[in-house]
Amino acid sequence: MAEQYQSREERRKKLQATGKQNEKAKKKSGGIFKKIFLSLVVLGIVGILAGVGTFAYLVKDAPKLDPKLLKDPIPSKVLDKDGKLITEVGAVKREYVNYKDIPKQMEDAILATEDYRFYKHHGIDPIRLGGAVLANIRHGFGSEGASTITQQVVKNSFLTPEKTLKRKVEEAWLSYQLEQQYTKHQIFEMYVNKVYVSENSHGIATAAKIYYGKELKDLTLGEAAQIAGMPQSPNNYNPFNHSDLAEDRRNIVLTLMHQHGYITKQQMEDAKKVSVASTVLKPDQRTSEEKPFGSFVDAVIREVNEKTDLDINTDGLTIYTTLDTNAQTYVNKILNTKDIIPYPDENIQAGVALLDTKTGEIRAIGGGRNPSVKRGFNYAIQTKRQPGSTIKPVLDYGPAIEYLNWGTYEMIDDKPITYSTGKKFGNWDQKYKGPMTIRTALQLSRNTPAVQALQQVGLDKAKDFALNLGIPLKEIYESYAIGGFGGKTVGVSPLEMAGAYSAFGNKGIYTKPHAITKIKLRDGTMINTAPEPKVVMKDSTAFMITDMLKSVLVSPGTGVRAKVPGLPIAGKTGTTNYTTDEMNKYNINSSSVPDAWFTGYTTNYTASIWTGYKDRTTPITAVGNNQRLAQLIFKNLMAYVSKDIDTPDFTMPNSVQRVSIEKGSMPPVLAGEFTPDSEISTEYAVKGHAPKKVSEKYNKLEAPTNPTAKYDEASNSIILTWDYKNANESVTFDVSVDNGTGVTHIPVQVNTVTIPATLGTKYTFAIVAISGNKKSDPVTTSIEVSMPTDENGQGSDTGNGGEQGNDQGNGDGNGNSGGQGNAGGTIPPITLPGNPSGGNSNAPRSGT
């Protein structure tokens, strides 16, 4: 209903008031939007200013563009343990190539892989960044990187590889500057000459010479693609060492080249059909530029790559290593001459790792004999061979002492057994020696006791124990107890075995073997790289295993040839076997082996040596010392590094107690008071876990008492009696009769015996109680049978005369020989109470 007004004037005033209200509302609404807009503008300006300020702050310390650094990578200095320079890594011959000499297909391969928009951006490529994310999703991780070629030149020339916001901003700023000062062709030329291509070398032209023996212009499409793909991970894509990975990477490059239109699909598929392994140079075609201490420097390079993102070849590092140049020189002499070791031929190989027992620092590395190529296969670090019996302290007896508190006297029966699966196995000599201590089992390297020890410990605990010692087990089976590795865990290296054994020699403290202690960067920043030591076993376990391993070098131990006179050494031999199928297939004698090891240590040094052939199917024969070369290498090396220094013996910790065990006791018992010295073995027990029972096997019986000898004139005999308190024991008695001309032993079961007498003779009796192996002390008495006298006081011979006795008495049942018959008379038959007449074959015979 329309509003009613009383007059026109009232209506006018009302409408006027309403209009003013609407006008106020419109003004208020428009003001809010204006304020919001102005606030956003202000915030944007502030954000831009803050961003510019932040950017300026982050790049204020960025290094200057140095033309020299753009052209030449800075080599790294490698110092020995005394801080002396031993070599420079990175200062190598470089095949430099100008842009005009780079083949088009080589450039295309690099652009497709590293930066296909290189000629379209100004150093930073947002589209490239987004494309890299999509490419990694479509083609797998690693298909394409986010950094442009310009950024990679900057990073490799001026910056550390740390992944921080500051470094990325500096990289972007320097990349923009680089693009302003140099042409695209100049930047591309920097890149292709700067990139690391493994083999301690730089530049794609160098790679072409190293891997294919060709000039860049002569490379095939596949070869160019392989080289173009290397810079992402040069060592992993090295076609000499990892041809399978190199081929996978090459195929990714070829796919990217096709994807970006550089090659046709047919070209891509044809190139992929050729294997990388078939195109690279063979070992005898490669050239080698020898570097001092190459095997050790190889370990240094690997360690830098594993522990840091630094490039040892370009970052100008100063690397402080653990190298003992004196020891390394001697290792090289051992391996590469016949002055010390009588090698059977030039092809047999050896890997040597020498550590400081206490610190885990690598003192020397023997990577192989007669190396033909630079940074070739390193048998001390890279080899993965079955360890044989050297693994027994690690997987079997160490865990048994650690977890089951076994003593070194623990008894195990060396007998035919099977694995839990029922599969049969045996000892190396196919013989069994019966019950023995674990010390003896380790000394003689018996297999069945080792497997039984592992079975009692349990696979999981044994695996954990080994992993803590740096042995890279991926799984474990009972066959591993005797070194028969297989499956995913294919083997171990000498460096890994040396690391494990060093923990036994260092009171149970393990430090991962390492060649580097610290690295100094170009700006003076110091990075400590030495690993932290860790306790991996009780000191009681370490000492007891060590003492058992010392027995291995004592006859009849298997490692006597590794012994150095006067040096306390603990160690273990190891050989592996061929399967029956292998022996049949390759016509190998059963006495031949594929691997022979010796790993051992003193309180100062630990060394592990492997010997064998590159091809496992080439056997080490049993001729001469061929299978003992590892022992001989160890002996000579340990003697050399130990001369003129003090090598203290291993000390028994408070957690261990020395115990006297009665030999052969199973379960072990302590030697008793009367156990003969020849039957006592000095062993070690974890304190609180020594045997409680004391042997009674050789305890003395209580001696008889009240021996009495009386002469009976009527029967012309002596009646001997005695008392014995322990009537309940199964006791017999040995009565010895000494009549002055010989001793006769009479065994009886009761405590009386009648002896025929000879007038004018003195008799001495000794009575010993016997029960099994136990004897009492003897109790003695004597009597003299007088001659009768006539009326004139002269004696007369009332004895029974006769011829001189000439028969020996029989020996008794205790190994005592019978006495001689009495000379000049006879001993009539003796009455043996308790024995039926003629029933005791041990009764003495009379003379005739």
VEXLO-774339 format. One record per residue (C-alpha): residue in one letter; residue number from 1; x, y, z. Coordinates in steps of 0.2 Angstrom, whole numbers. Layout:
# residues N
 guvo kemi     x     y     z
    A  NUM     X     Y     Z
...
END
This chain:
# residues 848
 guvo kemi     x     y     z
    M    1     0     0     0
    A    2     7    17    -5
    E    3    13    28     9
    Q    4     0    43    13
    Y    5     7    61    15
    Q    6    -3    75    23
    S    7     3    88    11
    R    8    15    90    -3
    E    9    28    98     8
    E   10    28    83    19
    R   11    31    72     4
    R   12    45    83    -3
    K   13    54    83    14
    K   14    53    64    15
    L   15    60    60    -2
    Q   16    74    72     1
    A   17    79    63    17
    T   18    79    46     8
    G   19    90    52    -6
    K   20   103    58     6
    Q   21   104    41    14
    N   22   106    32    -2
    E   23   119    44    -7
    K   24   129    41     9
    A   25   128    22     7
    K   26   135    23   -11
    K   27   149    34    -5
    K   28   153    22     9
    S   29   153     6    -2
    G   30   165    14   -15
    G   31   177    19    -2
    I   32   180     2     4
    F   33   185    -5   -13
    K   34   196     9   -16
    K   35   205     6     1
    I   36   208   -12    -3
    F   37   215    -9   -20
    L   38   227     4   -13
    S   39   232    -8     0
    L   40   236   -22   -12
    V   41   246   -10   -23
    V   42   256    -5    -7
    L   43   259   -23    -2
    G   44   265   -27   -20
    I   45   277   -13   -20
    V   46   283   -18    -3
    G   47   285   -36    -9
    I   48   295   -31   -24
    L   49   306   -20   -14
    A   50   308   -34    -1
    G   51   312   -47   -15
    V   52   324   -35   -23
    G   53   332   -32    -6
    T   54   333   -50    -2
    F   55   340   -54   -19
    A   56   353   -40   -17
    Y   57   358   -47     0
    L   58   359   -65    -6
    V   59   370   -60   -21
    K   60   381   -47   -12
    D   61   395   -61    -8
    A   62   393   -70   -24
    P   63   411   -72   -33
    K   64   416   -62   -48
    L   65   416   -70   -65
    D   66   434   -75   -67
    P   67   438   -80   -85
    K   68   452   -92   -79
    L   69   440  -102   -69
    L   70   428  -103   -83
    K   71   441  -111   -94
    D   72   451  -122   -82
    P   73   444  -133   -68
    I   74   455  -132   -52
    P   75   463  -148   -47
    S   76   462  -155   -29
    K   77   478  -158   -18
    V   78   479  -175   -10
    L   79   490  -175     6
    D   80   497  -191    15
    K   81   494  -194    34
    D   82   509  -182    38
    G   83   502  -168    28
    K   84   514  -170    13
    L   85   507  -168    -5
    I   86   507  -185   -14
    T   87   497  -180   -30
    E   88   484  -168   -38
    V   89   468  -175   -44
    G   90   461  -166   -59
    A   91   477  -159   -66
    V   92   477  -171   -81
    K   93   479  -169  -100
    R   94   464  -162  -108
    E   95   459  -163  -126
    Y   96   452  -146  -129
    V   97   439  -143  -143
    N   98   434  -126  -150
    Y   99   415  -124  -154
    K  100   418  -124  -173
    D  101   425  -142  -171
    I  102   411  -149  -161
    P  103   400  -160  -173
    K  104   382  -156  -175
    Q  105   376  -173  -168
    M  106   387  -171  -153
    E  107   379  -153  -149
    D  108   362  -160  -153
    A  109   365  -174  -140
    I  110   370  -162  -127
    L  111   357  -150  -130
    A  112   343  -163  -130
    T  113   350  -170  -113
    E  114   355  -155  -104
    D  115   346  -140  -111
    Y  116   336  -140  -127
    R  117   331  -122  -125
    F  118   349  -116  -122
    Y  119   348  -104  -137
    K  120   331   -97  -132
    H  121   334   -91  -113
    H  122   346   -79  -105
    G  123   354   -91   -92
    I  124   338   -95   -82
    D  125   324  -105   -91
    P  126   307  -105   -82
    I  127   300  -116   -96
    R  128   315  -128   -94
    L  129   312  -129   -75
    G  130   293  -134   -78
    G  131   298  -145   -93
    A  132   310  -155   -82
    V  133   297  -159   -69
    L  134   285  -166   -83
    A  135   299  -175   -91
    N  136   304  -184   -75
    I  137   286  -189   -72
    R  138   284  -196   -90
    H  139   301  -204   -93
    G  140   307  -207   -76
    F  141   319  -199   -63
    G  142   335  -192   -71
    S  143   327  -190   -89
    E  144   331  -171   -89
    G  145   339  -159   -77
    A  146   332  -142   -71
    S  147   349  -133   -73
    T  148   353  -124   -89
    I  149   370  -127   -97
    T  150   374  -109   -92
    Q  151   370  -113   -74
    Q  152   380  -129   -74
    V  153   395  -119   -81
    V  154   393  -107   -66
    K  155   391  -120   -53
    N  156   406  -130   -59
    S  157   417  -114   -60
    F  158   413  -103   -45
    L  159   401  -111   -33
    T  160   400  -126   -20
    P  161   388  -140   -24
    E  162   378  -136    -7
    K  163   359  -136   -11
    T  164   354  -119    -2
    L  165   343  -105    -7
    K  166   358   -93    -7
    R  167   368  -104   -18
    K  168   354  -105   -31
    V  169   351   -86   -31
    E  170   370   -84   -33
    E  171   369   -96   -47
    A  172   355   -87   -56
    W  173   363   -70   -54
    L  174   380   -76   -61
    S  175   371   -86   -75
    Y  176   363   -69   -80
    Q  177   380   -60   -80
    L  178   388   -74   -90
    E  179   375   -73  -103
    Q  180   378   -54  -104
    Q  181   397   -56  -106
    Y  182   399   -71  -117
    T  183   390   -78  -133
    K  184   380   -94  -132
    H  185   394  -103  -143
    Q  186   407   -97  -130
    I  187   397  -104  -115
    F  188   394  -120  -124
    E  189   412  -122  -128
    M  190   416  -119  -109
    Y  191   403  -133  -105
    V  192   410  -147  -116
    N  193   428  -144  -111
    K  194   424  -143   -92
    V  195   412  -158   -89
    Y  196   420  -173   -80
    V  197   419  -189   -89
    S  198   426  -201   -76
    E  199   443  -209   -78
    N  200   450  -193   -70
    S  201   447  -184   -86
    H  202   437  -169   -92
    G  203   429  -164  -109
    I  204   420  -173  -122
    A  205   435  -174  -134
    T  206   445  -182  -120
    A  207   430  -195  -117
    A  208   430  -199  -136
    K  209   449  -203  -135
    I  210   448  -213  -119
    Y  211   433  -224  -122
    Y  212   433  -226  -141
    G  213   450  -220  -147
    K  214   442  -208  -159
    E  215   441  -190  -163
    L  216   424  -181  -160
    K  217   420  -180  -178
    D  218   422  -199  -180
    L  219   410  -204  -166
    T  220   394  -213  -171
    L  221   377  -207  -166
    G  222   376  -220  -152
    E  223   394  -216  -146
    A  224   390  -197  -145
    A  225   374  -200  -136
    Q  226   384  -211  -123
    I  227   396  -197  -120
    A  228   383  -184  -119
    G  229   374  -193  -105
    M  230   389  -196   -94
    P  231   390  -179   -85
    Q  232   375  -182   -74
    S  233   384  -196   -65
    P  234   401  -199   -73
    N  235   408  -214   -63
    N  236   391  -223   -63
    Y  237   390  -221   -82
    N  238   408  -226   -85
    P  239   406  -239  -100
    F  240   422  -248   -94
    N  241   416  -252   -77
    H  242   397  -251   -79
    S  243   393  -254   -97
    D  244   375  -259   -93
    L  245   371  -243   -84
    A  246   380  -233   -98
    E  247   369  -241  -111
    D  248   353  -237  -101
    R  249   359  -219  -100
    R  250   363  -218  -119
    N  251   346  -225  -123
    I  252   338  -211  -113
    V  253   349  -198  -122
    L  254   343  -206  -139
    T  255   325  -205  -134
    L  256   327  -187  -129
    M  257   335  -183  -146
    H  258   321  -190  -155
    Q  259   308  -182  -144
    H  260   316  -165  -147
    G  261   317  -168  -166
    Y  262   336  -170  -168
    I  263   335  -188  -175
    T  264   322  -199  -183
    K  265   314  -213  -175
    Q  266   323  -225  -186
    Q  267   340  -217  -182
    M  268   335  -219  -163
    E  269   331  -237  -165
    D  270   346  -242  -175
    A  271   358  -234  -163
    K  272   349  -243  -148
    K  273   353  -260  -156
    V  274   371  -258  -154
    S  275   378  -263  -136
    V  276   390  -251  -128
    A  277   401  -265  -122
    S  278   404  -270  -140
    T  279   410  -252  -145
    V  280   421  -246  -131
    L  281   440  -250  -131
    K  282   445  -267  -124
    P  283   457  -268  -110
    D  284   472  -271  -120
    Q  285   468  -256  -132
    R  286   468  -244  -118
    T  287   482  -232  -112
    S  288   487  -229   -94
    E  289   495  -214   -87
    E  290   502  -220   -70
    K  291   499  -209   -55
    P  292   508  -212   -38
    F  293   499  -223   -26
    G  294   485  -225   -39
    S  295   475  -238   -29
    F  296   475  -227   -13
    V  297   470  -212   -23
    D  298   456  -222   -31
    A  299   449  -225   -13
    V  300   451  -207   -10
    I  301   441  -202   -25
    R  302   427  -215   -21
    E  303   426  -208    -3
    V  304   424  -190    -9
    N  305   410  -195   -21
    E  306   401  -206    -8
    K  307   402  -193     7
    T  308   400  -177    -2
    D  309   393  -168   -17
    L  310   410  -160   -21
    D  311   419  -163   -37
    I  312   437  -168   -33
    N  313   443  -165   -51
    T  314   437  -147   -52
    D  315   433  -140   -34
    G  316   451  -136   -29
    L  317   450  -146   -13
    T  318   464  -150    -1
    I  319   461  -168     5
    Y  320   469  -174    21
    T  321   471  -193    19
    T  322   477  -208    30
    L  323   490  -214    18
    D  324   507  -221    25
    T  325   518  -219     9
    N  326   531  -230    16
    A  327   518  -245    18
    Q  328   510  -241     2
    T  329   527  -242    -8
    Y  330   530  -259     0
    V  331   513  -265    -4
    N  332   516  -260   -22
    K  333   533  -269   -22
    I  334   525  -285   -15
    L  335   511  -285   -28
    N  336   521  -280   -44
    T  337   537  -289   -42
    K  338   543  -307   -38
    D  339   556  -301   -26
    I  340   545  -305   -11
    I  341   531  -317   -16
    P  342   534  -332   -28
    Y  343   518  -329   -39
    P  344   515  -344   -50
    D  345   511  -332   -65
    E  346   507  -315   -70
    N  347   488  -317   -71
    I  348   485  -321   -52
    Q  349   478  -306   -43
    A  350   478  -300   -26
    G  351   469  -287   -16
    V  352   477  -279     0
    A  353   469  -268    13
    L  354   480  -262    28
    L  355   472  -252    42
    D  356   477  -244    58
    T  357   468  -256    70
    K  358   463  -243    83
    T  359   457  -229    71
    G  360   451  -238    55
    E  361   462  -227    45
    I  362   468  -235    29
    R  363   487  -235    28
    A  364   489  -244    11
    I  365   478  -251    -3
    G  366   484  -265   -15
    G  367   471  -264   -29
    G  368   479  -277   -39
    R  369   494  -284   -48
    N  370   501  -277   -64
    P  371   488  -264   -67
    S  372   486  -260   -86
    V  373   474  -246   -85
    K  374   472  -230   -74
    R  375   459  -232   -61
    G  376   456  -250   -66
    F  377   447  -263   -56
    N  378   452  -262   -37
    Y  379   453  -279   -30
    A  380   454  -272   -12
    I  381   438  -262   -13
    Q  382   428  -267   -27
    T  383   430  -286   -27
    K  384   415  -296   -20
    R  385   421  -314   -17
    Q  386   416  -327    -5
    P  387   426  -326    11
    G  388   427  -344    16
    S  389   432  -348    34
    T  390   438  -330    37
    I  391   420  -326    41
    K  392   419  -339    55
    P  393   424  -327    69
    V  394   411  -314    62
    L  395   396  -325    60
    D  396   399  -340    71
    Y  397   410  -339    86
    G  398   409  -320    89
    P  399   390  -320    91
    A  400   391  -336   101
    I  401   402  -328   114
    E  402   393  -311   113
    Y  403   375  -318   115
    L  404   377  -335   123
    N  405   392  -331   134
    W  406   402  -346   128
    G  407   420  -348   134
    T  408   434  -352   123
    Y  409   433  -370   130
    E  410   415  -373   124
    M  411   414  -391   117
    I  412   406  -395   100
    D  413   406  -412    92
    D  414   415  -412    75
    K  415   403  -425    67
    P  416   393  -427    51
    I  417   378  -415    51
    T  418   366  -407    39
    Y  419   359  -389    37
    S  420   342  -387    44
    T  421   335  -389    26
    G  422   343  -407    26
    K  423   356  -402    14
    K  424   373  -411    17
    F  425   390  -403    19
    G  426   406  -408    26
    N  427   424  -403    32
    W  428   437  -398    19
    D  429   446  -415    22
    Q  430   430  -425    23
    K  431   435  -431    40
    Y  432   428  -429    57
    K  433   438  -427    73
    G  434   424  -429    87
    P  435   422  -417   102
    M  436   433  -402   102
    T  437   434  -385   110
    I  438   428  -370    99
    R  439   446  -364   100
    T  440   452  -380    92
    A  441   438  -380    79
    L  442   443  -362    74
    Q  443   462  -367    74
    L  444   459  -382    63
    S  445   445  -373    53
    R  446   433  -387    55
    N  447   416  -383    47
    T  448   403  -393    56
    P  449   407  -385    73
    A  450   405  -368    64
    V  451   388  -372    57
    Q  452   382  -379    74
    A  453   388  -363    83
    L  454   378  -352    70
    Q  455   363  -364    73
    Q  456   363  -361    91
    V  457   365  -342    90
    G  458   352  -340    77
    L  459   353  -332    60
    D  460   345  -315    65
    K  461   358  -312    79
    A  462   372  -318    68
    K  463   367  -306    54
    D  464   365  -291    66
    F  465   382  -295    73
    A  466   390  -295    56
    L  467   381  -279    50
    N  468   388  -270    65
    L  469   405  -275    59
    G  470   402  -268    41
    I  471   399  -284    32
    P  472   385  -280    20
    L  473   374  -295    22
    K  474   357  -293    13
    E  475   351  -310    19
    I  476   358  -325    28
    Y  477   358  -344    27
    E  478   366  -357    37
    S  479   379  -360    23
    Y  480   386  -343    26
    A  481   393  -350    42
    I  482   408  -357    32
    G  483   408  -342    20
    G  484   397  -349     6
    F  485   389  -333     2
    G  486   377  -332   -13
    G  487   360  -325   -17
    K  488   359  -306   -15
    T  489   375  -306    -4
    V  490   387  -311   -17
    G  491   403  -308    -7
    V  492   415  -296     3
    S  493   430  -286    -1
    P  494   447  -286     8
    L  495   443  -268    15
    E  496   427  -274    23
    M  497   435  -289    30
    A  498   449  -279    37
    G  499   436  -267    45
    A  500   427  -281    53
    Y  501   443  -289    61
    S  502   450  -273    67
    A  503   435  -272    79
    F  504   441  -288    87
    G  505   458  -280    89
    N  506   451  -264    96
    K  507   442  -271   111
    G  508   425  -272   102
    I  509   426  -254    95
    Y  510   422  -253    76
    T  511   427  -238    65
    K  512   422  -239    47
    P  513   438  -240    36
    H  514   442  -223    28
    A  515   455  -215    18
    I  516   450  -196    22
    T  517   450  -187    38
    K  518   445  -170    32
    I  519   443  -159    17
    K  520   447  -140    15
    L  521   437  -130     2
    R  522   444  -116    -8
    D  523   437  -103     4
    G  524   445  -111    19
    T  525   430  -120    25
    M  526   435  -137    34
    I  527   424  -152    33
    N  528   428  -167    44
    T  529   424  -183    36
    A  530   431  -196    48
    P  531   418  -208    54
    E  532   413  -210    72
    P  533   419  -225    82
    K  534   406  -236    89
    V  535   405  -250   101
    V  536   399  -266    92
    M  537   403  -280   105
    K  538   408  -283   122
    D  539   426  -281   126
    S  540   426  -299   132
    T  541   420  -305   115
    A  542   434  -296   106
    F  543   447  -302   118
    M  544   441  -321   118
    I  545   440  -321    99
    T  546   457  -313    97
    D  547   465  -326   109
    M  548   457  -340    99
    L  549   463  -333    83
    K  550   481  -332    90
    S  551   480  -351    90
    V  552   477  -351    71
    L  553   495  -346    69
    V  554   502  -360    81
    S  555   504  -378    75
    P  556   494  -387    70
    G  557   484  -371    65
    T  558   480  -367    47
    G  559   489  -351    47
    V  560   506  -355    53
    R  561   514  -347    37
    A  562   507  -330    42
    K  563   517  -330    59
    V  564   530  -317    62
    P  565   542  -322    76
    G  566   540  -311    91
    L  567   524  -303    85
    P  568   508  -306    94
    I  569   496  -309    79
    A  570   478  -315    78
    G  571   471  -321    61
    K  572   461  -333    51
    T  573   464  -342    34
    G  574   450  -345    22
    T  575   448  -354     5
    T  576   432  -357    -5
    N  577   427  -372   -15
    Y  578   420  -376   -32
    T  579   404  -385   -34
    T  580   404  -403   -41
    D  581   395  -395   -57
    E  582   409  -382   -59
    M  583   423  -395   -57
    N  584   415  -406   -70
    K  585   411  -391   -82
    Y  586   428  -383   -81
    N  587   438  -399   -78
    I  588   445  -393   -61
    N  589   454  -404   -49
    S  590   445  -406   -32
    S  591   461  -399   -23
    S  592   460  -383   -32
    V  593   451  -367   -25
    P  594   444  -351   -33
    D  595   449  -340   -18
    A  596   462  -340    -4
    W  597   462  -327    10
    F  598   471  -322    26
    T  599   464  -308    37
    G  600   474  -304    53
    Y  601   479  -291    65
    T  602   491  -284    79
    T  603   487  -271    91
    N  604   493  -258    78
    Y  605   489  -265    61
    T  606   475  -275    53
    A  607   477  -282    35
    S  608   466  -293    24
    I  609   472  -301     9
    W  610   463  -310    -5
    T  611   471  -320   -19
    G  612   463  -327   -34
    Y  613   460  -325   -53
    K  614   449  -312   -61
    D  615   439  -326   -69
    R  616   433  -337   -55
    T  617   434  -352   -66
    T  618   453  -351   -66
    P  619   458  -361   -51
    I  620   472  -359   -39
    T  621   480  -376   -39
    A  622   488  -384   -24
    V  623   505  -384   -31
    G  624   518  -377   -19
    N  625   512  -361    -9
    N  626   500  -356   -22
    Q  627   485  -357   -10
    R  628   495  -349     4
    L  629   501  -333    -5
    A  630   489  -323     5
    Q  631   497  -329    21
    L  632   514  -325    14
    I  633   509  -308     9
    F  634   502  -304    26
    K  635   518  -311    34
    N  636   529  -300    24
    L  637   518  -284    25
    M  638   515  -286    44
    A  639   534  -289    48
    Y  640   538  -273    37
    V  641   526  -261    45
    S  642   529  -268    62
    K  643   548  -267    62
    D  644   556  -254    74
    I  645   540  -250    83
    D  646   532  -257    99
    T  647   518  -270    97
    P  648   511  -274   114
    D  649   501  -290   116
    F  650   482  -290   118
    T  651   477  -287   136
    M  652   464  -296   145
    P  653   449  -285   151
    N  654   441  -286   168
    S  655   426  -294   160
    V  656   436  -310   157
    Q  657   443  -323   169
    R  658   456  -336   166
    V  659   450  -353   170
    S  660   459  -371   170
    I  661   448  -383   161
    E  662   450  -402   161
    K  663   453  -407   144
    G  664   440  -417   135
    S  665   426  -413   148
    M  666   410  -411   139
    P  667   401  -401   146
    P  668   417  -392   152
    V  669   422  -393   170
    L  670   436  -385   180
    A  671   451  -395   183
    G  672   451  -404   200
    E  673   465  -404   213
    F  674   472  -420   206
    T  675   470  -417   188
    P  676   487  -421   180
    D  677   495  -405   172
    S  678   495  -414   155
    E  679   476  -414   156
    I  680   473  -396   160
    S  681   470  -382   147
    T  682   470  -364   151
    E  683   455  -355   143
    Y  684   445  -339   145
    A  685   427  -337   151
    V  686   416  -322   152
    K  687   416  -316   170
    G  688   402  -324   179
    H  689   399  -338   166
    A  690   413  -350   170
    P  691   409  -368   174
    K  692   404  -371   192
    K  693   408  -390   192
    V  694   425  -396   197
    S  695   431  -412   190
    E  696   432  -427   202
    K  697   439  -438   188
    Y  698   457  -438   195
    N  699   452  -436   214
    K  700   462  -447   226
    L  701   453  -460   236
    E  702   455  -461   255
    A  703   470  -472   259
    P  704   468  -488   268
    T  705   473  -488   287
    N  706   480  -500   300
    P  707   490  -511   289
    T  708   496  -526   299
    A  709   508  -540   293
    K  710   509  -556   304
    Y  711   520  -572   301
    D  712   510  -588   303
    E  713   523  -602   307
    A  714   511  -616   304
    S  715   508  -612   286
    N  716   525  -603   284
    S  717   516  -587   277
    I  718   512  -569   281
    I  719   495  -563   284
    L  720   492  -545   278
    T  721   477  -536   284
    W  722   471  -517   283
    D  723   456  -507   286
    Y  724   446  -496   274
    K  725   432  -485   279
    N  726   422  -482   263
    A  727   416  -499   262
    N  728   401  -494   251
    E  729   413  -488   236
    S  730   417  -500   223
    V  731   435  -502   228
    T  732   449  -514   224
    F  733   466  -514   231
    D  734   484  -516   224
    V  735   496  -524   236
    S  736   514  -523   231
    V  737   526  -535   239
    D  738   545  -531   240
    N  739   556  -545   246
    G  740   572  -537   243
    T  741   575  -545   226
    G  742   559  -539   216
    V  743   542  -531   218
    T  744   526  -541   215
    H  745   509  -533   213
    I  746   494  -542   219
    P  747   476  -536   215
    V  748   463  -540   228
    Q  749   445  -536   231
    V  750   445  -538   250
    N  751   456  -531   264
    T  752   467  -546   268
    V  753   479  -557   258
    T  754   491  -571   263
    I  755   509  -571   256
    P  756   520  -587   257
    A  757   536  -583   267
    T  758   554  -587   265
    L  759   564  -588   281
    G  760   577  -574   284
    T  761   568  -562   272
    K  762   561  -545   275
    Y  763   545  -541   267
    T  764   539  -523   263
    F  765   521  -521   258
    A  766   512  -505   250
    I  767   493  -505   249
    V  768   484  -493   237
    A  769   465  -492   235
    I  770   458  -491   217
    S  771   441  -486   210
    G  772   440  -483   191
    N  773   453  -469   187
    K  774   455  -464   205
    K  775   469  -470   217
    S  776   473  -467   235
    D  777   490  -464   242
    P  778   499  -480   247
    V  779   500  -486   265
    T  780   515  -497   270
    T  781   521  -509   283
    S  782   535  -522   284
    I  783   539  -538   292
    E  784   555  -549   294
    V  785   554  -568   295
    S  786   568  -574   306
    M  787   578  -590   304
    P  788   575  -603   318
    T  789   590  -606   330
    D  790   597  -624   336
    E  791   603  -628   353
    N  792   620  -621   348
    G  793   612  -605   343
    Q  794   616  -608   324
    G  795   603  -605   312
    S  796   597  -618   300
    D  797   590  -616   283
    T  798   571  -621   286
    G  799   566  -612   269
    N  800   561  -621   254
    G  801   577  -622   243
    G  802   576  -622   225
    E  803   583  -616   208
    Q  804   584  -597   204
    G  805   568  -591   198
    N  806   568  -585   180
    D  807   550  -580   176
    Q  808   543  -562   177
    G  809   527  -560   186
    N  810   513  -554   176
    G  811   508  -536   175
    D  812   492  -531   184
    G  813   477  -523   177
    N  814   483  -505   180
    G  815   498  -506   169
    N  816   511  -511   182
    S  817   523  -524   177
    G  818   525  -540   188
    G  819   540  -542   199
    Q  820   554  -554   197
    G  821   553  -572   205
    N  822   563  -573   221
    A  823   581  -579   218
    G  824   587  -594   227
    G  825   570  -599   232
    T  826   552  -600   227
    I  827   536  -591   232
    P  828   523  -605   234
    P  829   505  -602   227
    I  830   498  -587   236
    T  831   480  -587   243
    L  832   470  -573   237
    P  833   455  -571   247
    G  834   439  -567   238
    N  835   446  -574   221
    P  836   442  -591   215
    S  837   457  -602   213
    G  838   465  -599   196
    G  839   452  -586   192
    N  840   464  -571   192
    S  841   476  -571   178
    N  842   486  -557   186
    A  843   492  -568   201
    P  844   511  -569   200
    R  845   518  -586   195
    S  846   531  -595   205
    G  847   549  -598   199
    T  848   554  -615   194
END
